[in-house]
């Protein structure tokens, strides 16, 4: 493909509450065995984009560990490859990334040292499948300066935390509001952009000169009347996991057969780092209903309508309902968990009771695992 890729993966989110204290949002576990950044990386690989930069910053240890080998997404090539870019002190800058445009500005050499004519910019905290080639073809056909991938959200969905878009009959963007107080449109930006590489360099350099740091506010909104900015509507599944409720709902979507078939049984595939773990083990007395159980788990109790991530142990007479159990959690005997998200590497003592009555409850327990 005639494009390079940039994945924005450095932001934090206060809306993720305690779950964002130990990892970046882009490293949040999804569907039992994946991380949210896997979907953007897989889309890049499946679109034959050979050179991809991941811009990380906030709580990046877990994310960097996940990205330690590029082979899982087939970026281990002699030409191209996967580049993990973290903030560093240089002759030009000694600051952290102050925004998405500043993150690109501090890694401008990645753009200048490339020869592909186009750049695909994507966010790492969204769950979706997309062929970026189709967006690029649309971009060239429209003779656009920037193409923004967008989606019509269902009626009743709160779009105030997204960037909302209004387009004319030719799909040219006329209005772009970032996190409006009162949304005038239910069409939201998906955080995916296609732009010509040389033009991106010019706009980013201009932003840096004027000490402007945000890609949406200081490029998309600022240039919407000066540049030809078009919207490309996607019809397939797309979800942003920047809030606790959306993260929970996205994982629960994978309990639906249609969603699982779309992501995991239809071409192209979604790739992730693979752990050498045995298949899940169900001991005598285990009862599983409409749930995802990842590899390395041992189940003795009852699990209903839940997503259980890798290396989780569920004790005797336990009941897990409508919950998400993250990686490497030990759950003692006779424990009841309902409407909860249990943080990874936790140890839940026997005879515990957790239930989310006014929404999803986040459970963080770090008890000594021995003698529980």
Secondary structure, 3 states (H helix, E strand, C coil): CCEEEEEEECCCCHHHHHHHCCCCHHHCEECCCEECHHHHHHHHHHCCCCEEEEEECCCCHHHHHHCCCHHHHCCCCCCCEEEEEECCCCCCCCCCCCCHHHHHHCCHHHHHCCCCCEEEEEECCEEECCCHHHHHHHHHHCCCCEEEEEEECCCCCCCCCCEEEEECCCCEEEEEEECCCCCCCCEEEEEEEEEEHHHHHHHHHHHHHCCCCCHHHHHHHCCCCCCCEEEEECCCCEEECCCHHHHHHHHHHCCCHHHHHHHHCCCCCCCCCCCCCCCCEECCCCEEECCEECCCCEECCEEECCEECCCCEECCCCEEECCEECCCCEECCCCEEECEEECCCCEECCCCEEECCCCCEEECCECCCCCC
